[in-house]
Amino acid sequence: MPRLPSFVRKLSCLALLAPLAIPAFGCGDSASDGTDSAGGSGSTGSTGSASDTTSPTVVSTFPTDESANQSTTTTIEARFSEAMAPATLDSATFIVEQGSTVIPGVLNYYDETISFTPDSSLSLSTTYQVTITTAAEDLAGNPLETSYVWSFETSATAPAGPAPVHLGAAGEYAVLAKSAISNVPTSAITGDLGLSPAAATYLTGFSLTKTGTHWTSPQVTGSVFAADNDPPTPTNLTTAVTDMMTAYTDAAGRPTPTALDLGAGTIGGLTFAPGLYRWTSSVTIPTDITLSGAANDTWIFQVTGDLDLSAAQAITLSGGARAKNIVWQVAGAVTLGTTSHAEGVILSETAITLGTGASIEGRLLAQTAVNLESATVTTPAP
């Protein structure tokens, strides 16, 4: 059960739509027959009906309450039981504090989840408290059932590696593409699929079924969205694609690599410590590689050409390293060979292809198409 806040706030500020910059002072099998364009929307909760009198609740948070050893660069998230009114989610209703100091940052709301990215790294070995007040409302105007308060403690050790790449709304998807998502059944995707600006007719191989305001597929544990679905999906997808491209540009522009053109682009058998690695060529992984580091450490791999993980080979993690902290920024095409396994977020300027039986714990974010062949995609653990 959430704990009630031990303080009373008196804040007066305008309600702002996400994304919201918070000032330091704390104010603030194919797509059916191609004819069903009334697909999913970005929100699957309340429709704003006057008959809705049920108050929303917070169903999960990251970090979890009273958790320790959290990264000083963490993004704070809360998921609601239903869709919320974005205008009621601002610096007066979502508050992050260290003691009496309000932490400034940027709020984003998407698909029943609000996220907060601090403007700067949090302090080491420090407890932070997060409060969502009852001024936060669902689409029908029902306030949050009760103020929700939780806390977490940051790690005593600063993370090694480059500053994380923030995905924004693109981070809500297991697979996100601009031109097409094709699938040779049967694949297994855990997480949402998004396609924009292409229409739903370019989602193939999924046997989509209209369910309320979104589509479902037996191959997808999550929802499927396309640009021609009902509002607000088109706007949500446009934001996600824009954030994907922003993240790509950020990752590609990071200077001062830890190593340049390591292995002349052939990197099989290597172990990578946290860091920034750049190649001015294509990269081939002909045998297993290992990424070794602690839970909060980060990796960015910048590849000017293509990225090719050979059949039956794997990217493995050790020392507590987590897939969510690994970014593969690839200017060319990405190919994960038959039965291979990868870890991390792939940001491709072109296409991503997973061969038969290939798998990844991470996200596939492509500026053209994603092609799956009986593949497995699992969103990374938080």
C-alpha positions as CSV (number, residue, x, y, z in Angstrom):
1,M,0.0,0.0,0.0
2,P,1.3,3.5,-0.8
3,R,2.4,5.7,2.1
4,L,0.6,9.0,2.5
5,P,3.0,12.0,2.3
6,S,4.1,13.6,5.6
7,F,4.0,17.1,4.2
8,V,1.5,19.5,2.7
9,R,2.4,21.4,-0.5
10,K,1.1,24.7,-1.7
11,L,2.1,25.1,-5.3
12,S,0.6,27.3,-7.9
13,C,1.5,26.8,-11.6
14,L,0.1,26.2,-15.0
15,A,-0.7,22.6,-16.1
16,L,1.7,21.8,-18.9
17,L,1.5,19.0,-21.5
18,A,4.3,16.4,-21.6
19,P,7.1,16.7,-22.3
20,L,7.5,19.2,-19.5
21,A,10.8,20.8,-18.4
22,I,10.5,21.3,-14.6
23,P,12.3,24.3,-13.3
24,A,14.6,24.0,-10.3
25,F,12.1,25.7,-8.0
26,G,9.6,22.8,-8.5
27,C,6.7,24.5,-10.3
28,G,5.2,23.5,-12.8
29,D,-0.4,-12.9,-39.9
30,S,-1.1,-9.6,-41.9
31,A,-3.0,-6.6,-40.7
32,S,-6.5,-8.0,-41.1
33,D,-7.6,-7.2,-44.7
34,G,-6.0,-3.7,-44.6
35,T,-9.4,-2.0,-44.4
36,D,-9.7,-1.7,-40.7
37,S,-8.0,1.6,-40.0
38,A,-9.7,2.1,-36.6
39,G,-7.0,0.4,-34.7
40,G,-5.4,1.0,-31.4
41,S,-4.9,4.3,-29.7
42,G,-2.0,5.1,-27.5
43,S,-4.1,4.7,-24.4
44,T,-6.1,1.7,-23.4
45,G,-7.8,2.8,-20.2
46,S,-10.8,5.1,-19.6
47,T,-12.5,6.7,-22.5
48,G,-13.6,9.7,-20.5
49,S,-17.2,8.5,-20.2
50,A,-19.4,10.3,-17.6
51,S,-20.2,6.8,-16.2
52,D,-16.6,6.3,-15.1
53,T,-16.5,7.1,-11.4
54,T,-13.5,4.8,-10.5
55,S,-10.4,6.6,-9.3
56,P,-7.1,5.6,-11.0
57,T,-4.3,4.0,-9.0
58,V,-0.6,3.6,-9.4
59,V,0.1,-0.1,-10.3
60,S,3.9,-0.1,-10.5
61,T,6.9,2.1,-10.2
62,F,10.6,2.1,-11.2
63,P,12.6,2.2,-9.1
64,T,10.5,0.1,-6.8
65,D,9.7,1.4,-3.3
66,E,12.6,1.3,-0.8
67,S,14.9,-0.2,-3.5
68,A,18.7,0.4,-3.2
69,N,21.7,0.6,-5.5
70,Q,19.9,2.6,-8.2
71,S,21.8,4.3,-10.9
72,T,22.4,8.1,-10.5
73,T,21.2,8.4,-14.1
74,T,18.0,6.5,-13.7
75,T,14.7,7.5,-15.2
76,I,11.9,7.4,-12.7
77,E,8.6,5.9,-13.9
78,A,5.1,5.2,-12.7
79,R,2.4,3.2,-14.4
80,F,-1.3,3.9,-13.8
81,S,-4.3,1.6,-13.8
82,E,-5.9,3.5,-16.7
83,A,-5.3,6.4,-19.1
84,M,-4.7,9.8,-17.4
85,A,-5.4,13.3,-18.4
86,P,-1.9,14.6,-19.5
87,A,-2.7,18.2,-18.5
88,T,-3.0,17.0,-14.8
89,L,0.5,15.5,-14.8
90,D,2.9,18.3,-14.2
91,S,5.5,19.6,-11.7
92,A,2.8,20.2,-9.1
93,T,1.4,16.6,-9.2
94,F,4.6,14.6,-9.8
95,I,7.4,15.7,-7.4
96,V,10.8,14.2,-6.9
97,E,12.7,15.4,-3.8
98,Q,15.9,14.9,-1.9
99,G,15.0,16.0,1.6
100,S,13.3,19.4,1.1
101,T,15.0,20.0,-2.3
102,V,12.8,19.5,-5.4
103,I,14.8,17.8,-8.2
104,P,14.3,19.5,-11.7
105,G,13.8,17.3,-14.7
106,V,11.6,16.5,-17.7
107,L,8.3,14.7,-17.6
108,N,6.8,12.5,-20.3
109,Y,3.5,10.8,-20.3
110,Y,2.7,7.9,-22.7
111,D,0.3,4.9,-22.7
112,E,-0.6,5.1,-19.0
113,T,3.0,5.6,-17.9
114,I,4.7,8.8,-16.7
115,S,8.5,9.1,-16.8
116,F,10.8,11.6,-15.2
117,T,14.3,12.2,-16.4
118,P,16.4,14.4,-14.0
119,D,18.2,17.4,-15.5
120,S,21.5,16.1,-14.1
121,S,22.8,13.0,-12.4
122,L,21.5,12.2,-8.9
123,S,23.8,12.1,-5.9
124,L,25.5,8.9,-4.8
125,S,24.3,7.1,-1.7
126,T,21.2,9.3,-1.4
127,T,17.6,8.7,-0.7
128,Y,15.0,10.3,-3.0
129,Q,11.2,10.5,-2.5
130,V,8.7,10.6,-5.3
131,T,5.1,11.9,-4.8
132,I,2.1,11.8,-7.2
133,T,-0.7,13.8,-5.7
134,T,-4.4,13.4,-5.9
135,A,-4.5,16.4,-8.4
136,A,-3.5,13.8,-11.0
137,E,-6.8,12.8,-12.8
138,D,-8.0,10.2,-15.3
139,L,-9.7,11.1,-18.6
140,A,-13.1,11.2,-16.8
141,G,-11.8,13.7,-14.2
142,N,-11.5,11.2,-11.3
143,P,-8.6,12.0,-9.1
144,L,-5.9,9.5,-8.1
145,E,-7.4,7.4,-5.3
146,T,-4.8,8.6,-2.8
147,S,-1.5,10.4,-3.0
148,Y,1.2,7.9,-3.9
149,V,4.6,8.1,-2.3
150,W,7.6,6.0,-2.7
151,S,11.4,6.2,-2.2
152,F,14.6,4.7,-3.4
153,E,18.4,5.0,-2.7
154,T,21.1,5.5,-5.3
155,S,24.2,3.4,-5.5
156,A,27.4,4.3,-3.6
157,T,29.4,3.8,-6.8
158,A,29.1,6.0,-9.9
159,P,28.3,4.1,-13.1
160,A,31.2,3.4,-15.5
161,G,30.8,4.2,-19.2
162,P,29.2,7.1,-21.1
163,A,26.1,8.9,-20.1
164,P,23.0,6.9,-21.0
165,V,21.1,7.5,-24.2
166,H,17.5,8.6,-23.3
167,L,15.0,7.0,-25.6
168,G,12.0,9.1,-24.6
169,A,8.7,7.7,-25.9
170,A,10.6,5.3,-28.2
171,G,11.5,3.4,-25.1
172,E,7.9,2.3,-24.7
173,Y,8.3,-0.1,-27.7
174,A,9.9,-3.5,-28.2
175,V,9.8,-2.9,-31.9
176,L,9.4,0.5,-33.6
177,A,9.8,1.2,-37.3
178,K,8.9,3.8,-39.9
179,S,8.2,1.9,-43.1
180,A,7.2,-1.7,-42.3
181,I,7.3,-4.5,-39.7
182,S,7.2,-7.9,-41.4
183,N,7.0,-11.3,-39.7
184,V,7.4,-14.9,-40.7
185,P,5.4,-16.8,-38.0
186,T,5.7,-17.7,-35.4
187,S,7.6,-15.0,-33.6
188,A,7.3,-14.1,-29.9
189,I,7.4,-10.4,-29.0
190,T,7.1,-9.2,-25.4
191,G,6.3,-5.5,-25.5
192,D,4.4,-3.1,-27.8
193,L,4.9,-2.7,-31.6
194,G,4.7,0.7,-33.3
195,L,4.7,1.6,-37.0
196,S,4.7,5.2,-38.3
197,P,4.3,7.0,-40.6
198,A,3.4,3.8,-42.5
199,A,-0.1,2.5,-42.2
200,A,-1.3,-0.8,-40.7
201,T,-1.2,-2.6,-44.1
202,Y,2.6,-2.6,-43.7
203,L,2.3,-4.7,-40.5
204,T,2.4,-8.3,-42.0
205,G,2.5,-11.8,-40.5
206,F,0.8,-11.1,-37.1
207,S,-2.9,-12.1,-37.4
208,L,-4.1,-8.9,-35.8
209,T,-7.4,-8.7,-33.9
210,K,-9.1,-5.4,-33.0
211,T,-9.6,-5.3,-29.2
212,G,-11.1,-2.1,-28.0
213,T,-8.8,0.7,-28.9
214,H,-5.8,-1.4,-29.9
215,W,-4.9,-4.5,-31.8
216,T,-3.6,-7.8,-30.3
217,S,-1.8,-10.8,-31.8
218,P,-1.1,-14.2,-30.5
219,Q,2.6,-13.5,-31.3
220,V,2.7,-10.3,-29.3
221,T,2.5,-9.9,-25.5
222,G,1.5,-6.3,-25.7
223,S,-0.3,-4.0,-28.1
224,V,0.2,-3.2,-31.8
225,F,-0.1,0.4,-33.1
226,A,0.1,2.0,-36.5
227,A,-0.1,5.5,-37.9
228,D,-3.7,5.2,-39.2
229,N,-5.2,4.1,-35.9
230,D,-7.6,6.2,-33.9
231,P,-6.3,9.3,-32.1
232,P,-4.3,9.9,-30.1
233,T,-2.2,7.0,-31.6
234,P,-0.9,9.0,-34.6
235,T,0.4,11.8,-32.4
236,N,1.9,9.3,-29.9
237,L,3.7,7.5,-32.7
238,T,5.0,10.7,-34.2
239,T,6.5,11.6,-30.8
240,A,8.0,8.1,-30.4
241,V,9.6,8.2,-33.9
242,T,10.9,11.7,-33.3
243,D,12.4,10.5,-30.0
244,M,13.9,7.5,-31.7
245,M,15.7,9.7,-34.2
246,T,16.8,12.1,-31.5
247,A,18.3,9.2,-29.5
248,Y,20.1,8.0,-32.7
249,T,21.6,11.4,-33.3
250,D,22.7,11.6,-29.6
251,A,24.3,8.1,-29.7
252,A,26.0,8.8,-33.0
253,G,27.4,12.1,-31.9
254,R,29.2,11.0,-28.7
255,P,32.8,12.0,-28.9
256,T,36.1,10.5,-27.5
257,P,35.6,6.8,-27.9
258,T,37.3,4.3,-25.5
259,A,38.5,2.5,-28.6
260,L,38.5,3.2,-32.3
261,D,38.1,0.5,-35.1
262,L,38.8,-2.3,-32.6
263,G,39.7,-5.5,-34.4
264,A,39.3,-3.7,-37.7
265,G,35.6,-4.4,-37.4
266,T,35.8,-8.1,-36.6
267,I,35.3,-8.4,-32.9
268,G,34.5,-12.1,-32.2
269,G,35.8,-13.4,-28.9
270,L,36.4,-10.0,-27.3
271,T,35.2,-8.8,-23.9
272,F,34.1,-5.2,-23.6
273,A,34.3,-3.2,-20.4
274,P,31.8,-0.2,-20.1
275,G,32.7,2.5,-22.6
276,L,32.1,4.1,-26.0
277,Y,33.3,2.1,-29.0
278,R,33.5,3.4,-32.5
279,W,34.1,1.8,-35.9
280,T,34.5,3.7,-39.2
281,S,33.5,0.5,-41.0
282,S,31.0,-2.4,-40.8
283,V,31.2,-4.7,-37.8
284,T,31.1,-8.5,-37.8
285,I,30.7,-10.7,-34.8
286,P,31.7,-14.1,-36.0
287,T,32.0,-15.7,-32.5
288,D,30.6,-14.9,-29.1
289,I,31.4,-11.6,-27.4
290,T,31.0,-10.6,-23.7
291,L,30.0,-7.3,-22.1
292,S,31.3,-7.2,-18.6
293,G,30.3,-4.6,-16.0
294,A,28.1,-3.7,-13.1
295,A,24.3,-3.2,-13.1
296,N,24.5,0.6,-13.7
297,D,27.4,0.6,-16.2
298,T,26.8,1.7,-19.8
299,W,28.0,0.9,-23.3
300,I,27.5,2.7,-26.6
301,F,28.7,1.0,-29.9
302,Q,28.9,3.4,-32.9
303,V,29.0,1.6,-36.2
304,T,29.4,3.6,-39.4
305,G,28.5,0.6,-41.7
306,D,26.5,-2.6,-41.2
307,L,26.3,-4.8,-38.1
308,D,26.3,-8.6,-38.6
309,L,26.0,-11.1,-35.7
310,S,26.8,-14.5,-37.2
311,A,24.4,-17.5,-37.0
312,A,24.3,-19.3,-33.6
313,Q,26.6,-16.7,-32.0
314,A,25.7,-14.6,-28.9
315,I,26.3,-11.3,-27.2
316,T,26.5,-12.3,-23.5
317,L,26.5,-10.2,-20.3
318,S,28.5,-10.7,-17.1
319,G,29.1,-9.0,-13.8
320,G,25.5,-7.8,-13.5
321,A,25.5,-5.8,-16.8
322,R,21.9,-5.1,-18.1
323,A,20.6,-4.9,-21.6
324,K,18.8,-1.6,-21.0
325,N,22.2,0.1,-20.6
326,I,23.6,-1.1,-24.0
327,V,23.1,0.9,-27.2
328,W,24.1,-0.2,-30.7
329,Q,24.0,2.8,-33.0
330,V,24.3,1.5,-36.6
331,A,24.2,3.7,-39.7
332,G,23.8,0.7,-42.0
333,A,21.7,-2.5,-41.8
334,V,21.6,-4.8,-38.8
335,T,21.4,-8.6,-39.2
336,L,21.1,-11.1,-36.4
337,G,21.8,-14.5,-37.9
338,T,19.9,-17.7,-37.5
339,T,19.5,-18.7,-33.8
340,S,21.9,-15.9,-32.7
341,H,21.2,-13.9,-29.5
342,A,21.8,-10.2,-28.9
343,E,21.6,-7.9,-25.9
344,G,20.8,-4.2,-25.9
345,V,18.9,-1.4,-27.7
346,I,19.5,-1.3,-31.5
347,L,19.1,2.1,-33.1
348,S,19.4,1.6,-36.8
349,E,19.3,4.3,-39.5
350,T,18.1,1.7,-42.0
351,A,16.7,-1.8,-41.4
352,I,17.0,-4.6,-38.7
353,T,16.6,-8.2,-39.7
354,L,16.4,-11.2,-37.3
355,G,16.9,-14.6,-38.9
356,T,15.0,-17.7,-38.1
357,G,15.2,-18.4,-34.3
358,A,17.2,-15.3,-33.5
359,S,16.5,-13.6,-30.2
360,I,17.3,-10.4,-28.4
361,E,16.7,-8.9,-25.0
362,G,16.4,-5.3,-25.9
363,R,14.6,-3.1,-28.4
364,L,14.6,-2.9,-32.2
365,L,14.3,0.7,-33.3
366,A,14.6,1.2,-37.0
367,Q,14.3,4.2,-39.2
368,T,13.1,2.0,-42.1
369,A,11.9,-1.6,-41.5
370,V,12.1,-4.4,-39.0
371,N,12.0,-8.0,-40.4
372,L,11.4,-10.9,-38.1
373,E,11.6,-14.7,-39.0
374,S,10.3,-16.8,-36.1
375,A,12.3,-14.6,-33.8
376,T,12.0,-13.7,-30.1
377,V,12.1,-10.1,-28.9
378,T,12.0,-9.3,-25.2
379,T,12.0,-5.8,-23.7
380,P,14.9,-5.4,-21.2
381,A,14.4,-5.7,-17.5
382,P,14.3,-2.2,-15.8
